[in-house]
């Protein structure tokens, strides 16, 4: 594809096996600068990016990437800038609404980083791996403020050591809506189920041979039956406790 931007978008895929080759500082800086150019709410950039280079942390949390970027929901910096100038603006965060705004900023920056990395020959993998860990330990290791700061998602980076593989397919029906939300008809749901069953679409759940071997009529049947189990209760409790302590779940005052 001649258009470089579209080429990066349409060739972007997850990398799960990273080479030991070092990402040069100049390339890392370019990726970071690209992340900063993402659109954001009010040009406040209410997010932070933690660059991870410690090999032990990369191995433990970030799939052995050469670098990792942790994108953090971060009103802490903004509040302290206001405080320095004599303003108290904590009420302006609006609890979960502020969380949503900051998460939007973080995701846009993260996608920019992934596309920049792709254009420079660097593989990437998005992950929420930190959410499966002891969040108190994560906050301690990465020196996060307890209040108004939350690690949202991470991007593992590195040169790929994987063999060439086809891109995973994407479903369009039921995802793109024109004018207003359209609920799927039974016939349309059958079409989507059939798309998942067709190996040519490479939707990535399971091959036709595997699902038949395991006794499932459809790929989605296997997915819903085997891979849609609730997460461990302690893991979910740990996640919500960290958000609660961050101050972003203070919604009662808006609903009373």
Buried (B, 14 or more C-beta within 10 A) or exposed (E): EEEEEEEBBEEBBBBBEBBEEEBEEEBBEBBBEBBEEBEBBEEBBBBBBBEBEEEEBBEEBBBBBBBBBBBBBBBBBBBEEBEEEEEEEBEEBBBBEBBEBBBBBBBBBBBBBBBBBBBBEBBBBBBEBBBBBBBEEBBEBBEBBEBBBBBBBBBBBBBBBEEEEEEEBEEEEBEEEEEEEEEEEEEEBEEBBEBBBEEEBEBBBBEEEEBEEEEBEBBBBBBEEEEEEEEEEEBEEBBEEBBEBBBBBBEEEEEE
